C-alpha cells in the first residue's frame, strides 16, 4: 500500500495515505461495518493534494471519484451488513439566500448502484442561531424575516444515511444483554433506570427498550457536540482537532460527534468486529469503534489530521476518556 505512515496495534490499524490504496490491500468481505463523513462535494477543500476527494472541478466529477470509494467499501463489506454515511444538503452558491442540492439523495443513488439497499436516515438537529453564528449565512437572520421572509432559510439537519449490503448476513448482530448504556444528552426516566443491566428476560428490559426507541428514531435531537444545543461544554463529545489545522485549512473543521459513532457501533456491530472508516480525519470513527470493544481500520490522506488521530487513539491505551481529553484540550 502506498502510505506515508501508519500506526498499528492489536485494536486498530490507521494509515496516512489515500484510502483507495489502503482499501485495495484488504480482503473481500473483511469488514463488518463502516461509518464515515466524506468530503462534501467541494463545499470545503481540505488540502491541495490531487488525491484529495474534496478537490474536484465539478459536482459530477466528485461523484465519479466517490463512486470508486463506494465500490471498494462494497467489496470489503460482509453481506447483509451496514455502512453509514454522514452528510447534509449542499448549498448551491454563496449569495446568502441559496437553494440546496440534494447531496444525500445522490449518495443514496450511488450506493444503490453498488449493491447497497437504503434503510433510512437519522436527522441530526442543529440550533438555528448557532448555525447562523458559525456559517454567517444571511438567510438565517431575524432581519431577513423582518425584511422579506420569502428569502428566509432554515438550519438544515445533518443526516446519517444507513445502507445494507445485499446478501444474507452470516453473523447476526445480537444484544443478549440489551443495551447497557445510552449515548446522548438525554437521561432515561427514573422508572426505567432500575432495569439497566437487567439479566432476566430481555423482552422485559425497560431500560434497553428506552434506549432502542431513541436509537430507532428518525430524529436525533440530543447529540452532544452538535451546534449550540447543550451549553459551553458541548464540544466535550468530539475529539480534539484544533492542533491538526494547518495553513491550508478552512475554519469549518469539526470532527463527527462521538454520540453518532457510538450509536452506530453499539446498534449495528458485535464486539470484536472490524469497522472501517475511509476518511479517518482526526480519528473519531476509529476511536468510537475501539472504545466500544471493536477493531478499527482507517485511512487519512492529510498528515496533520493523521498525526492528531494517532494522539487521540493513544488516549485509549492510557485509559483517558474522550470527555477528559476534550476538556483538557479546551482548557489548554
N, C-alpha and C positions, 0 to 999 in steps of 0.2 A: 504494500500500500504506500502511495506517495504522501507521507505525512512528515511534518516538521518536528513534531514532538509527541510524546504520549505519556500517559500515567495509567499503569495497570496494577490493580490489586486483586485480591480474591473476591471483591464485591463489585468492582466496576473497572471498565476499560474506556478511557476517553482519549481522543486523538485530536491534535492540532493539524487539520488538513481538510481537504474537500470531502464532503460527505459521500460523494459518488465513488471516490477512491476507497473510502473506508467500507462502505456497504458492499462494494464489489468483492471484498475479501471475506465476506461472511457467507455461511452455507444457507441453502434454501430452507425455509421453514424453521429457522433457528430462533426466531423472535416470538415471544408470547403476546406482546402488545407494544404499541408506540404512542407517544404523546409529544407534541411539539407545536411551536408557533413559527410558521415560515415567514420569510420576508414578505411584507405586504405589497407585492407587485409594484415596487418602485416608489411607494409612499415615503419611505426612508431609505437612504443609501448608507450602508454600514462601513464600506471600505471601497477603495479604488481597484481592488483585485478584479481581473476579468473573469475569475471563477465565482465571484460573489453573485448569488442569485438576486440580490437587490439591484444589481447593475444591468438594466435592460433598456433597449431603445423604445419598447412599446409594451403595452399590456399583453398583447398576443405573444410577444417574444418571451415574456415572463412565463406564461403557461406552457409554452413549448419546452422550456428548460425545466420547469417544475414537474412536468409530466415524466421526465426521466427519474426524478426523485420518487414520485409516487409508484412508478413501475418497480423500482428496487425495493421499496417498502412492501409492495405486494408480494414480490418474490420471497422476501425474508419472513413474512408473517405466516404463522401457523394457520391452517384452515379454520374458519369459524371464529377467529379471534379479532380483537378490536384495535383500530387505530383512531386516535383522536387528534383533531386539528383545531388549534386556536386561531381565530381570525375576526374580522369585522367588516362592515360595509365600507367601501372606499370612496372618498371624495373625488369628484371629477375635476377639481381645479382649486384655485386659491383666491377666489373672489370674495369669500366670506359669506356667501349665500348660495352654496353649490348644491346640485343634486348629487346622488350617490350611485355608485356602480355595485351591482350585486356580486361582490367578490366571493361571499360564501356559496352562492349558487353555482358559480363557475368551478369552485373547488369540489362541490358535490358532483357535478357532471364529470369532472376529471377523474374522480375516484371510481365512478360507475364504469368508465372506460377500462379500468384496470382491475375489475372484478370485486370491487367493494360495494356492498349494499349500504344505503344511507339509513341509519337507525333513527336519527333525530338530532336535535341541538339543545344545548343549555344556553340560555341567555344570561349574561353576567351584567347586572345592573350597575350603572355609574351615575353619580350625583351630577346634575346639570351644571351647577355653578362651578364645581371643581373642574369639570371638563372645560368649561369656558376659560377659567383662570390658567389652565395649563396649555391649552391649544391656541387661545386668543382668537378663536373663530368668531366672526362678527355676528352671525345669526343666532348665537346663544347669549344674547344680552337682553335685558328687560327693555332697553331703549328701542330695540328692533320691534318688540311687541307694541310699544307706545306709538312708534312712527308708522309701521306697516307690518302687521303680523302675518301677512301673506308670505313674507320672507323669513319668518321665524323658523329656526331649526329645532333639532332635538338632540339630546345626548344619546347617541346610538349605543346600543349594547355591544359588548364583546360576545363572541359565540365560541362554544366548544362543540364542534361537529363530531358526531360519533358514527363510525363506519365499521361494518363487519365484513371480513373477507369471506368469499363464497366457500362452501365446503362444510363438512361436519367437524366440529371441534372434538379432537381426540382426548382432550384432558379438560373435563368440566371445571369451571371456576366455582368453588364451593365456599360456603361460610358456615361450617358446622357449629361454630360458637356464636353466630350472628356478628353484628358489628360491635366492636369493643370500645370505639371512641368516635367522636364526631369532629370533623374538620370544618370549622366555620365559626363565625362570631356569635351566633345564637347559642343559647343553652337549653337543653331539654327540660321540659316541665318537671317539677319536683316529684310528681306522682309516678314518673317513669324511671327516675334515676335509680331506684332500688333494684331495677332489673338489669343494670349494667353489669356485664359479666355473668349473666344468667346461665346456669349449667343444666337446667331442665329442658323440657320440650321447647325447641326454638320457635315454634309457632306461637308460643305464649310470651316470647321475649319482647316486651313492650318497648324497651329501650332500643333494641335493634330495629323494631318496626318504625319507631320515630325517625331514626337515622335514615333508614331506607326511604321514607317518604320525602325527606329533604333532598336526598340524592336523586330521586326519581323525578323531582320537579323540573319543569321546563325553564323555570326562572330561578337563578341562584342570586339572592339579594343580600347575602351575608358573607361574601368572600373578602377576607381580610387582605389588605394591600390594594384594594380597588379604590379608585379616585374618590376621596372625600367622604367616606362612609363611617369610619369608626374612630375619628379623632387623630391627634398628633402622633400616636404610636401605631397608626395603621400600617406603616411600612415594615413593622416587625414581622409580617408574614411574607416578606420577599427576601431573597438572599442579597448580601452586599454586592454592589455593582459599580459604584461611582469610581473606584480606583481603576476600573477596567477601561475607562474612557481614554481616548487619545485625541489628537488634534483633528482627526477626520470625522469624529463622532457628531451625530445630531444630538440635541438636548433631550430628545424623547426617550432615550434608552431606559427601559424599565422591564425587569425580569417577569416572567409569568408567575402569578401568585401561587404560593405553595399549597393553599387550600384546594385549588383546582387540580393540581397534580396529585395530591394525596387522595382526593376523592376518586379520581380515575384509577389510581393504583389499587386502592382498597377495594373498590367495587368490581373492577374488571380483570384482575390478575390474582394468581395464587402466590403465597410466599415462596421464595426461591426461584421464581421465574425471571426471564430476561426481558427487560424493557429497553427499547431503542428510542433515541432522540437524534435525528439527523442534523438538527440545528441546536447545538448544545448551549450556546450563549455562555452565561456565567455559571451554568451547571444546575439550574433549578430542577429540571425534569429528572436528571440523574440523581440529584440529591434526594428528591421525594421518593424515588424508587428504592434507593439503598436504605434510607431512613426507615422504610416500612418492610424491610427484610427481603427485597428483591435484588436482582443484579441489573446493572445498567451498562449500556454501550452508548457512547455519544461522540459526535464529531463537531468540531468548531473550526472554521476557516481562519478567523481573526486571532492572532497571537495574544493580544491584550485580554480578550474575553477568555481565551483558553487558560491563561495564567490565573485569572480570577476564579475560574471553575476549579482549578487544582486546589487553590486555597480554600474554597468553600467546601469541597468534598473532604478535604483533610480534616475539617472540624468534626466530621462523623467519626473519624478514627480516634480523636482525643476526647470524645464524649460531650462536646459542646452542643447546645440546642440552637436551632435556627433563630429563635426569638432572642437568645442571648447574643448570638453573632450579630444580628441586625442592630440591636440596641447598642452594643459596644461600638459598632461602626458609626452609628449616628452620633454618639457621644464623642467619639474620637475626632 
